[in-house]
C-alpha cells in the first residue's frame, strides 16, 4: 500500500516539483515506512524552500528526535512556533510548544 502511494506521489512530484504538499506527503510516507534518510531530505527541503509550511516543523522535529538529534529538534520546534505565530495558527503553535517543552525537559507537572 505504501509502495503504491509513494509511486503516485513521486509521479505527481515530477509534474509539480515545487509543490510543498507533495513534498510533505512524501516525507510523511517515508517516515511511516522508516526510510528516515528520504523523509529527512523532503522535510529539510520544505523548511529550506517553503519555510511558511507550518506542518513541517512538528514532523521534522519528531524525526530529529527519532534520529537522536534532540538539539536540532528543539531548534526546529522553536522555529516552527515562530512561523505558526506569524501565520496566526494557534493550534500548530500549541502543538509545537508542547513538543518543544517536552524535548527541552520543561513538561513537568505541578504537584
C-alpha positions as a Python dict, from the first residue, in 0.01 Angstrom:
ca = {
    (1, 'X'): (0, 0, 0),
    (2, 'X'): (275, 245, 95),
    (3, 'X'): (463, 149, -219),
    (4, 'X'): (168, 239, -443),
    (5, 'X'): (114, 573, -267),
    (6, 'X'): (483, 653, -290),
    (7, 'X'): (490, 581, -662),
    (8, 'X'): (188, 801, -724),
    (9, 'X'): (329, 1085, -514),
    (10, 'X'): (664, 1063, -693),
    (11, 'X'): (482, 1078, -1029),
    (12, 'X'): (287, 1384, -916),
    (13, 'X'): (610, 1545, -796),
    (14, 'X'): (762, 1510, -1144),
    (15, 'X'): (482, 1732, -1275),
    (16, 'X'): (479, 1970, -975),
    (17, 'X'): (837, 1967, -839),
    (18, 'X'): (783, 2268, -613),
    (19, 'X'): (453, 2164, -459),
    (20, 'X'): (500, 2176, -80),
    (21, 'X'): (205, 1946, -12),
    (22, 'X'): (354, 1672, -231),
    (23, 'X'): (690, 1705, -58),
    (24, 'X'): (520, 1691, 280),
    (25, 'X'): (318, 1384, 179),
    (26, 'X'): (631, 1210, 53),
    (27, 'X'): (825, 1290, 369),
    (28, 'X'): (541, 1155, 579),
    (29, 'X'): (515, 834, 375),
    (30, 'X'): (889, 777, 402),
    (31, 'X'): (878, 844, 776),
    (32, 'X'): (595, 592, 819),
    (33, 'X'): (797, 317, 650),
    (34, 'X'): (1109, 415, 846),
    (35, 'X'): (1306, 537, 544),
    (36, 'X'): (1431, 823, 756),
    (37, 'X'): (1700, 945, 518),
    (38, 'X'): (1442, 1008, 246),
    (39, 'X'): (1196, 1161, 491),
    (40, 'X'): (1472, 1389, 618),
    (41, 'X'): (1554, 1501, 265),
    (42, 'X'): (1197, 1612, 197),
    (43, 'X'): (1134, 1770, 538),
    (44, 'X'): (1460, 1966, 525),
    (45, 'X'): (1383, 2071, 168),
    (46, 'X'): (1046, 2201, 285),
    (47, 'X'): (1198, 2405, 568),
    (48, 'X'): (1454, 2546, 328),
    (49, 'X'): (1232, 2621, 29),
    (50, 'X'): (888, 2656, 190),
    (51, 'X'): (958, 2791, 539),
    (52, 'X'): (596, 2902, 587),
    (53, 'X'): (463, 2545, 555),
    (54, 'X'): (383, 2518, 924),
    (55, 'X'): (314, 2144, 943),
    (56, 'X'): (671, 2059, 853),
    (57, 'X'): (823, 2176, 1179),
    (58, 'X'): (644, 1932, 1406),
    (59, 'X'): (729, 1632, 1191),
    (60, 'X'): (1087, 1732, 1119),
    (61, 'X'): (1142, 1782, 1492),
    (62, 'X'): (996, 1439, 1565),
    (63, 'X'): (1224, 1287, 1302),
    (64, 'X'): (1526, 1456, 1457),
    (65, 'X'): (1423, 1310, 1792),
    (66, 'X'): (1396, 961, 1639),
    (67, 'X'): (1744, 1010, 1494),
    (68, 'X'): (1884, 1114, 1834),
    (69, 'X'): (1933, 1475, 1726),
    (70, 'X'): (1745, 1641, 2012),
    (71, 'X'): (1919, 1984, 1998),
    (72, 'X'): (1818, 2014, 1633),
    (73, 'X'): (1464, 1904, 1718),
    (74, 'X'): (1437, 2173, 1984),
    (75, 'X'): (1557, 2438, 1740),
    (76, 'X'): (1310, 2322, 1474),
    (77, 'X'): (1024, 2333, 1724),
    (78, 'X'): (1129, 2685, 1826),
    (79, 'X'): (1143, 2799, 1464),
    (80, 'X'): (808, 2634, 1397),
    (81, 'X'): (647, 2821, 1687),
    (82, 'X'): (767, 3147, 1534),
    (83, 'X'): (629, 3054, 1193),
    (84, 'X'): (297, 2941, 1343),
    (85, 'X'): (269, 3263, 1545),
    (86, 'X'): (331, 3475, 1234),
    (87, 'X'): (70, 3272, 1044),
    (88, 'X'): (-182, 3308, 1325),
    (89, 'X'): (-205, 2929, 1353),
    (90, 'X'): (-273, 2888, 1724),
    (91, 'X'): (-337, 2515, 1701),
    (92, 'X'): (1, 2446, 1538),
    (93, 'X'): (169, 2683, 1783),
    (94, 'X'): (20, 2494, 2077),
    (95, 'X'): (129, 2156, 1940),
    (96, 'X'): (480, 2283, 1873),
    (97, 'X'): (501, 2439, 2217),
    (98, 'X'): (403, 2108, 2376),
    (99, 'X'): (674, 1910, 2192),
    (100, 'X'): (927, 2190, 2246),
    (101, 'X'): (861, 2182, 2619),
    (102, 'X'): (884, 1804, 2627),
    (103, 'X'): (1208, 1791, 2428),
    (104, 'X'): (1353, 2070, 2642),
    (105, 'X'): (1260, 1897, 2967),
    (106, 'X'): (1004, 2163, 3055),
    (107, 'X'): (699, 1936, 3059),
    (108, 'X'): (691, 1893, 3434),
    (109, 'X'): (364, 1887, 3621),
    (110, 'X'): (282, 2089, 3929),
    (111, 'X'): (236, 1885, 4244),
}
